[in-house]
């Protein structure tokens, strides 16, 4: 299927590893000119080198912290300057934040800064150009709405879902769609090193919760991002779409 993405431009946050890097690779292979951002410049350069070696155009690399409001303004301005505007924004930056019963305000505020406010700020920064062009795609990486324990990131992702649904209604008439993707267990450092650090723990989780029988790859999320970013997905907005191999917590 031809996605008609060649020549479009995209900004991808959290792109130094894991899902963000996978999304960057898929979009670049589809002919999208991309800017990638994260806090770790060395890892961003590795991702950029891998993309270029695969035959796609070299990404614009912007090292910055999306939890810092002034950095967000810099990211958006630099990406727009280098690419001539942003057609597609993919908010991948985020991370789990297991939270105790009496976690302090700083812990909660940090989780919301990373998992909600960063996406909101970046979106608000690129919306004027999308409005002017009467076309845009905003895609947010969120998470499961079936938490099994207290996690500040889950609350922030819940806020992300409802904000995105409301925003989708406000901007639809301008040709801008807003969707969320809820990944399940995707092979990444967070999943393999923190959540399931041993092969035994992975297999036990898969046997109990993932009918398809394995963890996904970042590119599995990237393929859905590419479709949602394309003109073919013009009638999909305000959706939360899982990419999780059928993962469930309550069936067994």
Secondary structure, 3 states (H helix, E strand, C coil): CCCCCCCCEEEEECCCCHHHHHHHHHHHHCCCEEEEEECCHHHHHHHHHHHHHCCCCCCEEEECCCCCHHHHHHHHHHHHHHHCCCCEEEECCCCCCECCCCCCHHHHHHHHHHHHHHHHHHHHHHHHHHHHHCCEEEEEECCCCCCCCCEHHHHHHHHHHHHHHHHHHHHHHHCEEEEEEEECCECCHHHHHHHCCCHHHHHHHHHHHCCCCCCECHHHHHHHHHHHHCHHHCCCCCCEEEECCCCCCCCC
